[in-house]
Amino acid sequence: MFKSDTFKDQIILVTGGRSGIGFQIAKDFLQLGAKVIICSRKEDQLKTAAEQLASFGEISWQACDIRKTEDIQALANMIKEKHKRLDVLVNNAGGQFPALAEYINDKGWNAVINNNLNGTFSMIREMANTFFIPQKNGIIVNIIADVFRGFPGMAHTGAARAGVENLTKTLAQEWSDFNIRINCVAPGIIESSGLDNYPKQIQDMFEEAQKAIPLKRFGKVEDVSNAVTFLASSMAAYVTGISLYVDGAQHLNFDKMGLAKVLKSFIS
Ligand SMILES: NC(=O)c1ccc[n+]([C@@H]2O[C@H](COP(=O)([O-])OP(=O)(O)OC[C@H]3O[C@@H](n4cnc5c(N)ncnc54)[C@H](OP(=O)(O)O)[C@@H]3O)[C@@H](O)[C@H]2O)c1
């Protein structure tokens, strides 16, 4: 679908680009001709990731905690100095932990909201004011999660991601005057480094969980990256304000009554 020059010389920032989904997104953009900047908190791992990505194209990196506005401003300054502009921002950095709502204390709640909602907003606002609005051009892709029917077991991230999704709808309208397109990608369960952080009891349930997904498998980091590159490309020039679910139809809660399953059993 894409050629090696699809994003030729475009300047693309991928937050959380040192691992998992973000690493794959950075790699794909590099292979499609972009100049990519990755950021995250852990400087050593970030540097190592950048060294690995260097064989695919021009990569730069800077440590940045998306919860700290001064870090975000320093990152914007670096990009301005080095590249003079920014074409695409991919908000991928984030994290959460499983917990029932009644056990989430203020610290845990605020940490997730701060990271996944406030950090994402601060990043969007800074990059828009520094680059996209003056340029009258820009593309934003926000990685959220499968929050279509709420998020039992992770109420904090459900609320944060729903906030980003609604923010996306607002900005698609407010910032259309500046020729800014903004969309979300909502991954289902993706086989990536992020899953390693879950406790063993939850990981033990993964095999069973795959059977409940209409496409009968977890997603791959490439599945998410393909959606991101599509939304960032000119092929999506008339697409803004949407959420693209990359979840094997999990958000549709397939076959609620078990009806299709029963009918299939008649013919097999
Ligand atoms: N894997 C899934 O099934 C799945 C499903 C739905 C949504 N998601 C979301 O997709 C994104 C990528 O997930 P993943 O599976 O690739 O997980 P991951 O490997 O844990 O990636 C998260 C990245 O975000 C960075 N990060 C976290 N907090 C940050 C902060 N405050 N400032 C800057 N960087 C920060 C981390 O780097 P540092 O530690 O160095 O900061 C890391 O590189 C995350 O937002 C995740 O919640 C994942």
The ligand as a Tripos MOL2 file, in Angstrom:
@<TRIPOS>MOLECULE
LIG
   48    52     1     0     0
SMALL
NO_CHARGES

@<TRIPOS>ATOM
      1 N1         -0.4750   -3.5840   24.5100 N.am      1 LIG1
      2 C1         -1.7830   -3.4500   24.5590 C.2       1 LIG1
      3 O1         -2.5400   -4.4490   24.6000 O.2       1 LIG1
      4 C2         -2.4180   -2.0720   24.5510 C.ar      1 LIG1
      5 C3         -3.7910   -1.9730   24.3870 C.ar      1 LIG1
      6 C4         -4.3940   -0.7370   24.3780 C.ar      1 LIG1
      7 C5         -3.6350    0.4110   24.5480 C.ar      1 LIG1
      8 N2         -2.2870    0.3000   24.7280 N.ar      1 LIG1
      9 C6         -1.5220    1.5290   24.8900 C.3       1 LIG1
     10 O2         -0.6330    1.6590   23.8100 O.3       1 LIG1
     11 C7          0.5470    2.3730   24.2200 C.3       1 LIG1
     12 C8          1.7880    1.5350   23.9500 C.3       1 LIG1
     13 O3          1.6550    0.3030   24.6500 O.3       1 LIG1
     14 P1          2.7400   -0.8660   24.6710 P.3       1 LIG1
     15 O4          1.9940   -2.1220   24.7530 O.co2     1 LIG1
     16 O5          3.7460   -0.6490   23.5870 O.co2     1 LIG1
     17 O6          3.3720   -0.6130   26.1230 O.3       1 LIG1
     18 P2          4.8190   -0.1750   26.6120 P.3       1 LIG1
     19 O7          5.8760   -0.9810   25.9470 O.co2     1 LIG1
     20 O8          4.7300   -0.1650   28.1060 O.co2     1 LIG1
     21 O9          4.9350    1.3120   26.0640 O.3       1 LIG1
     22 C9          4.6140    2.4470   26.7740 C.3       1 LIG1
     23 C10         5.6560    3.4950   26.4060 C.3       1 LIG1
     24 O10         5.2520    4.7480   26.9480 O.3       1 LIG1
     25 C11         6.3700    5.3300   27.6090 C.3       1 LIG1
     26 N3          5.8280    6.1640   28.6840 N.ar      1 LIG1
     27 C12         4.9930    5.7860   29.6750 C.ar      1 LIG1
     28 N4          4.7280    6.8370   30.4810 N.ar      1 LIG1
     29 C13         5.4120    7.8940   29.9560 C.ar      1 LIG1
     30 C14         5.5660    9.2580   30.3440 C.ar      1 LIG1
     31 N5          4.9740    9.7580   31.4450 N.pl3     1 LIG1
     32 N6          6.3060   10.0620   29.5710 N.ar      1 LIG1
     33 C15         6.9190    9.5850   28.4620 C.ar      1 LIG1
     34 N7          6.8370    8.3140   28.0670 N.ar      1 LIG1
     35 C16         6.0950    7.4750   28.8100 C.ar      1 LIG1
     36 C17         7.2370    4.1670   28.0960 C.3       1 LIG1
     37 O11         8.6150    4.4950   28.1760 O.3       1 LIG1
     38 P3          9.3350    4.9730   29.5580 P.3       1 LIG1
     39 O12         9.0420    3.9230   30.5690 O.co2     1 LIG1
     40 O13        10.7770    5.0690   29.1790 O.co2     1 LIG1
     41 O14         8.7450    6.3010   29.8870 O.co2     1 LIG1
     42 C18         7.0240    3.1600   26.9590 C.3       1 LIG1
     43 O15         7.9800    3.3520   25.9340 O.3       1 LIG1
     44 C19         0.3440    2.6710   25.7170 C.3       1 LIG1
     45 O16        -0.2310    3.9310   25.8730 O.3       1 LIG1
     46 C20        -0.6270    1.5800   26.1290 C.3       1 LIG1
     47 O17        -1.3160    1.8790   27.3090 O.3       1 LIG1
     48 C21        -1.6570   -0.9160   24.7320 C.ar      1 LIG1
@<TRIPOS>BOND
     1     1     2 1
     2     2     3 2
     3     2     4 1
     4     4     5 ar
     5     4    48 ar
     6     5     6 ar
     7     6     7 ar
     8     7     8 ar
     9     8     9 1
    10     8    48 ar
    11     9    10 1
    12     9    46 1
    13    10    11 1
    14    11    12 1
    15    11    44 1
    16    12    13 1
    17    13    14 1
    18    14    15 2
    19    14    16 1
    20    14    17 1
    21    17    18 1
    22    18    19 2
    23    18    20 1
    24    18    21 1
    25    21    22 1
    26    22    23 1
    27    23    24 1
    28    23    42 1
    29    24    25 1
    30    25    26 1
    31    25    36 1
    32    26    27 ar
    33    26    35 ar
    34    27    28 ar
    35    28    29 ar
    36    29    30 ar
    37    29    35 ar
    38    30    31 1
    39    30    32 ar
    40    32    33 ar
    41    33    34 ar
    42    34    35 ar
    43    36    37 1
    44    36    42 1
    45    37    38 1
    46    38    39 2
    47    38    40 1
    48    38    41 1
    49    42    43 1
    50    44    45 1
    51    44    46 1
    52    46    47 1
@<TRIPOS>SUBSTRUCTURE
     1 LIG1         1 GROUP 0 **** ****
